[in-house]
Amino acid sequence: MNGKQNWEKLYFWRGLGLFLAFLCIIFGATAYLRHAHLEGDSLYRVHPGSDPYASVKEEERENNLPLNGEKKYFVGIHHEERLAIYEKSGDGRIILLELLPYLVKEVHYVELKKGIYFSTEEEKESILEYLTS
């Protein structure tokens, strides 16, 4: 065997090792994400404190929709640009239910930052029509 063949073998085994390491990282990350999803730690769940819009308290709201026990869904802002539907659970967690294709208009930004609560599908449609017209 000459020197050139030795270098070719060395490059082959190093390349194979790097490829296998890459596969291990990909499979490990996939398994972790799948496990996190099964444990209920969804990637789409917004935890209080992680999103500035999720920590809005109900008593700080200033819009015209009255709050009662049924109004736990609201239209808000997702990542400073898109409209989204959220649910506020009984223990105060905010859960992202639906990411809408509509961009936030600057006119409605303050309202949406606080959240616009609704309890029926008709109210939701009315609010979305108002925000997107």
C-alpha angles and dihedrals in degrees: 000000000000130000094263093058091049091054091048091053091047092051091046094053093043091050091048090049092051091048092051091048089052091051091050091052092049094047092045093051091047092050091048093051092046090050092047090051093050091050090058096255092127120188089229097055115105114214120209111265095023095082121041091217093052094064096060109128119224094234091059092061117114104183126111100251108103118228123232135151093283097054100087097126123079144172112240144151125284117203095342095290119054135059117245139179115234135185123215109211125211093260093054099259118140115220124193108229104171135008109211125210093232123106120226115256115222090234091064098037098105093047093049093046088063093039130244108241125213137171106195136049090242091056090049092051091047092051093047091049089052093048096046101041 
